Amino acid sequence: MRYGSQVAIGPSLTPTVKIIIIANCAIFVLQQIFGSIVVQFFGLTPALVLFHLYVWQPFTYLFLHAGLGHILFNMLGLWMFGSDLERHWGSNKFLRFFFFTGAGAGLLSVLVHPSSTVPTIGASGAVYGILMAFALLFPDRIIFLAFLPPIRVKYLVMIMGFIAFVLAIGQSGTPIDNIAHLGGMAFAFLYVKGWVSPSSIRESIFRWRMKRLQRRFKVYEGQREKPRPRTTTRPRNRRDDDFWIN
């Protein structure tokens, strides 16, 4: 990868990227020990998310992988592109972005395959989101890949997005889901442009709750009894029928 006038194999590891890589590797080892039960419970299965409320799966599936090549590819992309993003944004914002794009990619997969019982696994949705964000922020960085000529990162991401789109056509749910790849890129685009982010979602929910409270308060105000006007006339003498009928 070329940084200005310098060429380097890749950036140095940043703290959050390092922790995510270690967590992925550790859980991959657990997958080899405990087998498919880990994938069934923590992988992203749309039918379980929608009909059995396995709400943790859009987050936990990011740490499971289908094989050695799968995890190596994802961790390589996380290291090469995620480290610069973490340095640019800071650790907290990068971590929020990682889970935002990863969970968004998973939710899109759930919406496209709502009745699927095939678990989706892998950090690819988040990694594709990192690639998209990197291309938007540093579009003219030059990437050197084996057996390929040097290419600007914006063109590399266009090619990868097109390949994911072609592979996603007619897909009915596989352990490596190209719909999730596209979802990660889409959510990253919205995030970097400032159109959708965790903070904007929280603000929208807060505004909705405030408007709801205001409407309820207005209804309550309208139902309150208006005060009776004060009179200066002398009260009449009470009679037997001078009372409220309940």
N, C-alpha and C positions, 0 to 999 in steps of 0.2 A: 504494500500500500504506500502511495506517495503522499507525504505531508509537506506541502509547499515544495521546496527544492530538495527535500530529503526523502530517502526511500527506506522503509523499515519493514521487517517481517510482519509486525503487528504491534498494537499498543500494549503498554504494560497493564497488568490486571488492576482494576479498581476494586475497592472493598466489597461493594454490593454484588458486582459481577462474580467476584471470587466466591462469595457465599452461595450464590445461586448455582454455580458450577459444582461446588462441593456437595450441596444438597441433592442435585440431580444425580451425581455419581453415587452417593450413598444410597439413595432410593433405588437406583438401578441394581446395586448389589442385593438389596432386599428383594427385588423382583426375582432375581435368580435363585434366592433361597426359598421364598414362600410361593413362587409360581403365580398362577392365574388369579388366585384369590385377591391379590393386591390390585390387579387390573380391574377385576369385577367391582370392587368396592370403591376404588379411588379414580378409575378411569372415567371418561365422560360418556355416559350412556344416556342418550336423549330420553328414552322411555322412562328411565329411573328418575331423571331430573324433573320431568313434567308430571308424571303420575304417582311417583313415590317420594317426591321432594328431597332428592339427594342434592341439596343445594350447595354442598361443598365441592362437588365434582367439577364445575367450571374453573375452579382454582387448583385443585389437586392433580388434575390430569396433566398439567404442565410439567410435572416432575417424573412422569413415567415415559418409557421409551420402548420401542419395538425390537431393538437390537443394538449391537455395538456401533454399526455404521450410522444408525439413526441418531444416537446420542452424541457421537463424535461430530457429526455435521452441525447439529444444533449448538453444541457447546463452542465449536469453532466460530460460528456466526455470532454467538453471544459475546465471545471474547473480542473478535475483530471489530465489531461495530458498537456493541453495548458499552465498552469501556470509554470510548470517546463521548458517547451520549451522557454517561454518568459524570464525566468530567465537565461537560458543558452545562448540565442541569443541576448537578448535585445528587447525592445518594438517595435522599428521600423522594425527590420528584421522579428519579429514574425507577425506583422500586414501584411507585404508584403506577407509572407508565407501563411497566412490565406486566403487572397484574391486570391493569385496565385493558390493554390490548389482548392479553392472553385469555381473560375471561370473556371479553367481547367476541373474540374468535370462536370460543366454545359456544357461546349463546347463539351465534349465527348458525353454527352447525346444528344445534338443537332445533332451531326454527326451520331449517331446511329439511332435516330428517327427524321429525318429531316422534315417529313411532319406531325408530331404529333401536335395536337391542345390541348393536355392535359397539363396543367401547372405542372411543377415540382417545389416543394418547400421544404425548409429545409436546415439547415446548416450541414447536415450529410456528404456531400461530403468533406467539409473542416475538419470536425471532424474525419472522417476516414483518411484524410491526416495527421492530427495531431497524430493519433494513429500510423500510419506507421512511421512517423519521430521519435516518441518517442521510438518505438521498434528498430529502427536503431541506435539511439544514446544511449539508455539505455536498451539493450536487456535482461539483467538478472534481472531487477527489478521484484519483486514478487507482484502480484495483488491478493487481497482477495475479492472475490465476494460472495454474499449471495447464499447459497445452493450449492456452488461449492468449490472444494478443491483449495488451493493456486496454482497459475499458474504464470510462467514467462511471461512477457509481450510479448516477441517475439512469443511464442506459442499462446497466446490469439489473437494476430493480424493475425496469420496464419489461425486460426479457423474462425475468423470474415470475413476475405477475402474469404475463401472457401465458407462460407454460402452466402455471397453477390454474388459470381460467380454463385452458383447453382440457387439462386432466380432470377438472371438476365437472365438466359437462357429462351428464348421465351417471354420475357417481351416486351410489345408493348407501354409502356408509362403509368406511374401511378403517382399520386401525390408524392409518396415516391419512388424514382427511384434508384434501385440498380446499374444501370450503372454508375450513378453519384458517388456512393460509391466507386466503382472500379476505376473510374477516379481520385478521390481524392487520393487514395492510390498510383496510378501510378505516378501522378504528384509529390507527396511527395517523392517518391523513386528517381525520376530523380533530384529533387531539392537537396535533402540531398547528393546524390552522386556527385553533382556539374555538371551534364550533361545539365540540363535545369534550368534556373532561370530568373527572370526579368532582372538582370544585363547582363547575357549572351545573352538574346534576344536583349537588347538594343545595345550591342556590335556588334552582328551579323548584325543588321539593319544599324548601323553606318558603318561597313566595306563594306556592300553591296552598300551603297550610295557613299562611297569614290571610290570604284572600278568603279561605274557607271560614276562618275564625271571624273575619270582618262580616261576612254574610250572616253567620249565626248571631253575631252581636246585634246587627241591624234588625233581624227578625225578632230578637228578644226585646229590643227597644220599641219596636212597633206594637208588641203585645202588652206593654206596660200601660196601666190605666192612667189616663190623663188626670192631673190634679183638679179637683172641683174648685170652681171660682169662689172666692170669699165674698160674702154678702154682709151688708151692714144692717139688714132688717132683723128685727127681733124674732127669735125662734118661736114657732107656734107651739101651743100646748100639746103635749103628747096625748094621743088617743089610743084606744085599744087596738086599732088596726095599723098603728105606726110601727112596723117591724119589717125585717127582710124575710122573704119566703125562700127557703132553701130547697 
